[in-house]
């Protein structure tokens, strides 16, 4: 009888230890990713509900025609649109080679005083590529037209 109680006690201890390990690992993963998760927002979503100035997120859309202004040094300003709203962007750094007006882009940064302050800018890498989130946001606004296979 004592052997049976010992096995039952061990089983409960193993299950309790596994539960504690699972909770601890989940908490550690959440803690490690607290700054690593960047939510995607379209310009229309930002205009409707502006995020907090300390929140880092990604914005995507088309670089508005005629909005690209290169300032002194490495300061660059432009606007991103999804057809429903336009958000001004400021970026200090070197833009990707494929960055151009009327082209898709994704930027990471913060929205402060009505301006998106980008810390990173990504541009499409070939003629047909655009991130899925950007395509979905542009389709929602009725701006995006899919290209045919042969179009370039």
C-alpha positions in Angstrom: 0.0 0.0 0.0 2.9 2.4 0.8 4.4 1.9 -2.7 1.1 2.9 -4.3 0.9 6.1 -2.3 4.5 6.9 -3.1 3.8 6.5 -6.9 0.7 8.7 -6.6 2.7 11.3 -4.7 5.5 11.3 -7.3 2.9 11.7 -10.1 1.4 14.7 -8.4 4.8 16.2 -7.9 5.8 15.7 -11.6 2.5 17.3 -12.8 2.9 20.2 -10.4 6.6 20.7 -11.5 5.6 20.6 -15.2 2.8 23.2 -14.6 5.2 25.5 -12.8 7.8 25.1 -15.6 5.1 25.9 -18.3 3.9 29.0 -16.5 7.5 30.2 -15.9 8.5 29.6 -19.6 5.4 31.4 -20.8 6.1 34.4 -18.5 9.8 34.5 -19.7 8.7 34.5 -23.4 6.2 37.2 -22.8 8.8 39.3 -21.0 11.4 38.8 -23.7 9.0 39.8 -26.4 7.5 42.9 -24.7 9.4 45.2 -27.1 9.8 42.8 -30.0 6.1 42.7 -31.0 5.4 45.5 -33.5 1.7 45.7 -34.5 0.9 46.8 -38.1 -1.4 49.7 -38.8 -2.6 51.4 -42.0 -2.7 55.2 -42.3 -6.5 55.0 -42.0 -6.3 53.1 -38.7 -3.8 55.6 -37.3 -6.0 58.5 -38.3 -9.1 56.9 -36.7 -7.3 55.9 -33.5 -3.9 57.5 -32.9 -1.5 55.2 -30.9 0.3 56.4 -27.8 3.6 58.3 -28.5 5.6 55.7 -26.7 4.2 52.7 -28.7 6.4 51.3 -31.4 4.5 49.9 -34.4 4.7 49.4 -38.2 3.0 51.5 -40.8 2.5 50.5 -44.4 1.1 51.9 -47.6 2.1 53.8 -50.7 4.5 56.7 -50.7 2.4 59.6 -51.7 3.2 61.2 -55.1 5.1 64.5 -54.7 5.6 64.2 -50.9 9.2 63.0 -50.8 11.4 65.8 -49.6 15.1 65.3 -48.8 16.3 67.8 -46.2 19.7 68.8 -44.9 21.9 65.8 -44.2 20.0 62.5 -43.9 16.6 64.0 -42.9 13.8 62.8 -45.2 10.1 63.6 -45.0 7.3 62.0 -47.1 3.7 60.9 -46.6 2.3 57.4 -46.6 -1.3 56.8 -47.8 -3.7 53.9 -48.2 -6.2 56.0 -50.2 -8.3 56.7 -47.1 -5.8 58.7 -45.0 -2.3 60.2 -45.3 0.2 60.2 -42.5 3.4 62.4 -42.6 6.6 60.5 -42.0 10.0 61.7 -40.9 13.1 59.5 -41.2 16.8 60.2 -40.5 19.0 57.7 -42.3 19.6 56.2 -45.7 16.5 55.0 -47.6 16.6 51.7 -49.4 17.6 51.8 -53.1 14.1 50.7 -54.3 12.3 53.4 -52.2 10.3 55.7 -54.5 7.0 57.6 -54.8 3.9 55.6 -55.6 5.6 52.5 -54.3 4.8 50.3 -51.3 6.7 50.7 -48.1 6.7 49.6 -44.5 8.2 51.6 -41.7 8.8 50.9 -38.0 8.7 53.7 -35.5 6.4 55.9 -33.3 3.6 58.4 -33.9 4.4 61.6 -32.1 2.5 64.9 -32.5 0.8 63.8 -35.7 4.0 62.7 -37.4 5.3 59.1 -37.7 8.9 59.1 -36.6 10.4 56.2 -38.5 13.5 54.3 -37.1 13.5 51.8 -40.0 12.1 52.0 -43.6 11.7 48.9 -45.8 10.8 49.1 -49.5 9.5 46.4 -51.8 12.2 44.2 -53.2 10.9 43.6 -56.7 8.2 44.7 -59.1 5.4 42.6 -57.6 6.2 42.3 -53.9 4.3 44.2 -51.3 3.7 43.0 -47.7 0.4 41.2 -47.2 -0.8 43.7 -44.5 -0.2 46.6 -46.9 -2.1 44.9 -49.7 -5.0 44.2 -47.4 -5.1 47.8 -46.2 -5.0 49.2 -49.7 -7.6 46.8 -50.9 -9.9 47.9 -48.0 -9.6 51.5 -49.3 -10.1 50.4 -52.9 -6.7 51.7 -54.0 -4.8 48.5 -54.8 -5.0 46.9 -58.3 -3.4 43.6 -58.7 -0.9 43.3 -61.5 -1.2 40.5 -64.1 1.6 37.9 -64.3 3.1 39.5 -67.5 2.9 43.1 -66.2 6.1 44.8 -65.2 
